[in-house]
Amino acid sequence: MIYTGLIFLFLSLISCQEEVEKEIHPFDKVAQQQEKEESAPIVLEELNWLEGQWIDSLSFPGQTIVEQWSLKEDTLIGKRGTIKKNETVYSQISKIVIAKGKPVYLLEPNGSAFVSFRLKEISKEMVSFINIANASPQEISYSKVNERLELNVVSLTPAGKRAFKNVFLSVK
């Protein structure tokens, strides 16, 4: 009888316990949300508005930033260079590929390993990528406004949110 009472008490305690909800990392929340969203697969041709040579000589005084995007087979390749006093002081390669029907942005800063950014948002002439686990930047977005290409980069630092913007004009 005592054992029956203890078993009943034990089962009662177990059934009354609240289920503890596991905390989900924000990056995983974005991934889960993207997996839930049912949409038609995106093809690289939808991002053909990025293609071409772009130049920005106004956003950062004394510097000229050049970006060139071209489609090579199944990859949209971007080359970026910063020119200061007629010398290239910074260069990087970016790639956009399609993975699981969605664009993925790959950034190769200063010749180091590629960092992957997931799709955050896409529309007719705008695409935005996010990787909150990356040290800097965490968000990269491109948009075409009239004949300009705008690049917005956001980094979260201990001092707060840091953002910069390039406004490129087409080189024809």
Backbone torsions as a table, in degrees:
resi	resn	phi	psi	omega
1	MET	NA	-40.9	179.6
2	ILE	-63.0	-42.2	179.6
3	TYR	-63.5	-40.3	178.7
4	THR	-62.2	-42.4	178.2
5	GLY	-63.8	-41.7	178.9
6	LEU	-66.7	-41.1	178.5
7	ILE	-63.5	-43.7	178.6
8	PHE	-61.4	-43.6	179.0
9	LEU	-63.0	-43.9	179.4
10	PHE	-61.5	-47.3	179.4
11	LEU	-63.6	-36.9	178.0
12	SER	-64.9	-41.5	179.4
13	LEU	-65.2	-41.1	-179.8
14	ILE	-65.0	-43.0	-177.8
15	SER	-70.5	-22.0	-179.6
16	CYS	-87.2	-13.5	-178.3
17	GLN	-66.4	138.2	175.4
18	GLU	-79.5	139.9	178.0
19	GLU	-75.0	124.8	-178.8
20	VAL	-79.9	125.5	-179.4
21	GLU	-83.8	128.7	179.6
22	LYS	-74.7	139.9	177.7
23	GLU	-77.5	134.3	-178.3
24	ILE	-107.7	130.8	178.2
25	HIS	-62.2	140.4	-178.9
26	PRO	-54.4	-36.2	178.9
27	PHE	-62.8	-39.7	177.9
28	ASP	-69.0	-32.3	177.2
29	LYS	-63.8	-41.5	178.2
30	VAL	-63.1	-43.5	-179.9
31	ALA	-63.0	-43.1	179.2
32	GLN	-63.9	-41.1	179.8
33	GLN	-63.1	-42.9	179.8
34	GLN	-64.5	-37.6	179.6
35	GLU	-67.4	-33.4	-179.4
36	LYS	-73.2	-33.6	-177.4
37	GLU	-67.1	123.6	177.3
38	GLU	-100.9	114.5	178.7
39	SER	-144.6	163.4	178.7
40	ALA	-66.3	144.9	177.7
41	PRO	-59.1	146.2	-179.9
42	ILE	-97.7	139.9	176.8
43	VAL	-112.0	153.3	-176.9
44	LEU	-60.0	-28.1	-179.9
45	GLU	-60.2	-22.4	177.2
46	GLU	-68.7	-15.7	179.7
47	LEU	-106.7	18.8	-177.2
48	ASN	-65.7	-14.2	176.4
49	TRP	-66.7	-15.0	176.1
50	LEU	-77.9	-25.5	-173.6
51	GLU	-61.3	145.3	177.6
52	GLY	124.7	-176.7	176.9
53	GLN	-105.3	134.3	-176.0
54	TRP	-129.2	142.8	-178.2
55	ILE	-134.9	138.5	176.9
56	ASP	-130.4	112.0	178.5
57	SER	-116.6	9.2	-177.0
58	LEU	-112.7	-27.9	-172.7
59	SER	-65.8	-35.6	-179.2
60	PHE	-129.1	105.9	-176.1
61	PRO	-53.7	135.5	178.5
62	GLY	83.9	-0.3	-179.4
63	GLN	-129.3	147.3	172.8
64	THR	-121.0	128.5	179.9
65	ILE	-110.6	130.3	-179.1
66	VAL	-121.7	133.3	173.3
67	GLU	-127.2	141.0	176.9
68	GLN	-132.8	125.0	179.0
69	TRP	-116.9	132.9	177.4
70	SER	-145.6	145.8	180.0
71	LEU	-89.7	121.7	177.2
72	LYS	-124.2	105.1	-178.3
73	GLU	55.1	-108.3	-176.3
74	ASP	-107.4	23.4	-177.3
75	THR	-138.5	133.6	171.6
76	LEU	-94.7	116.0	-173.6
77	ILE	-106.8	129.4	177.8
78	GLY	-116.6	130.9	176.3
79	LYS	-116.1	132.3	-176.1
80	ARG	-129.4	136.9	177.5
81	GLY	-140.9	144.2	175.6
82	THR	-111.7	125.6	-177.2
83	ILE	-112.6	128.0	179.0
84	LYS	-134.8	125.5	-178.4
85	LYS	52.2	46.5	177.1
86	ASN	63.9	18.1	176.2
87	GLU	-126.2	141.4	175.9
88	THR	-77.4	117.1	-177.4
89	VAL	-104.1	-10.1	-179.1
90	TYR	-158.8	137.4	174.6
91	SER	-146.6	153.6	178.0
92	GLN	-155.1	161.6	176.7
93	ILE	-117.7	138.8	174.5
94	SER	-126.1	150.2	176.6
95	LYS	-137.0	146.3	171.3
96	ILE	-122.6	123.0	178.2
97	VAL	-126.0	164.2	176.7
98	ILE	-101.0	125.6	176.3
99	ALA	-131.0	125.6	-178.3
100	LYS	54.6	37.8	175.9
101	GLY	78.6	8.3	-179.6
102	LYS	-132.3	146.2	177.8
103	PRO	-67.1	142.2	174.6
104	VAL	-125.7	132.6	-179.2
105	TYR	-98.4	126.7	178.2
106	LEU	-114.0	124.8	-176.7
107	LEU	-115.1	129.1	178.3
108	GLU	-116.5	85.7	-178.2
109	PRO	-77.9	131.2	175.8
110	ASN	50.3	36.5	176.1
111	GLY	75.2	6.4	178.2
112	SER	-85.1	-175.2	-176.7
113	ALA	-62.8	149.7	178.8
114	PHE	-65.8	140.4	174.4
115	VAL	-110.1	133.2	-175.3
116	SER	-96.6	136.4	176.9
117	PHE	-122.1	131.3	178.1
118	ARG	-82.9	155.6	176.4
119	LEU	-66.2	130.1	175.2
120	LYS	-101.9	-46.2	-176.8
121	GLU	-156.6	147.9	177.1
122	ILE	-146.5	141.7	173.5
123	SER	-143.3	-168.6	-174.2
124	LYS	-56.2	-44.7	-179.5
125	GLU	-134.0	41.5	176.8
126	MET	-153.6	139.3	174.5
127	VAL	-143.7	137.9	-176.2
128	SER	-133.4	138.5	-178.2
129	PHE	-126.5	154.8	-177.2
130	ILE	-142.1	144.1	170.8
131	ASN	-151.8	90.6	-175.6
132	ILE	-71.9	-12.9	178.3
133	ALA	-83.2	-14.5	179.9
134	ASN	-74.8	142.3	-179.4
135	ALA	-62.0	-49.4	179.1
136	SER	-167.9	129.3	-3.9
137	PRO	-85.4	171.8	175.6
138	GLN	-106.4	-26.8	-179.9
139	GLU	-132.5	139.3	177.3
140	ILE	-136.3	129.1	177.7
141	SER	-140.0	146.0	176.1
142	TYR	-121.4	142.2	173.2
143	SER	-145.6	147.9	177.4
144	LYS	-106.0	120.8	179.5
145	VAL	-121.5	110.2	-174.1
146	ASN	55.2	-119.1	-179.7
147	GLU	-101.1	13.6	-178.7
148	ARG	-108.0	150.8	172.2
149	LEU	-113.1	122.4	-179.6
150	GLU	-108.1	132.4	177.0
151	LEU	-114.9	124.2	176.2
152	ASN	-118.0	129.6	-179.6
153	VAL	-125.8	130.2	-178.4
154	VAL	-123.2	132.0	174.9
155	SER	-125.8	139.8	174.5
156	LEU	-101.5	121.3	-177.9
157	THR	-118.1	167.5	176.0
158	PRO	-57.7	-26.2	179.4
159	ALA	-84.3	-6.0	179.9
160	GLY	125.3	-166.0	-177.4
161	LYS	-78.7	131.0	178.8
162	ARG	-122.1	125.0	-178.3
163	ALA	-131.8	146.7	170.8
164	PHE	-140.4	158.7	-173.9
165	LYS	-134.8	136.3	170.1
166	ASN	-111.6	140.6	173.5
167	VAL	-119.1	109.7	-176.6
168	PHE	-98.4	144.6	171.7
169	LEU	-108.5	146.7	-179.0
170	SER	-70.4	138.2	174.0
171	VAL	-99.9	115.6	-176.7
172	LYS	-106.7	NA	NA
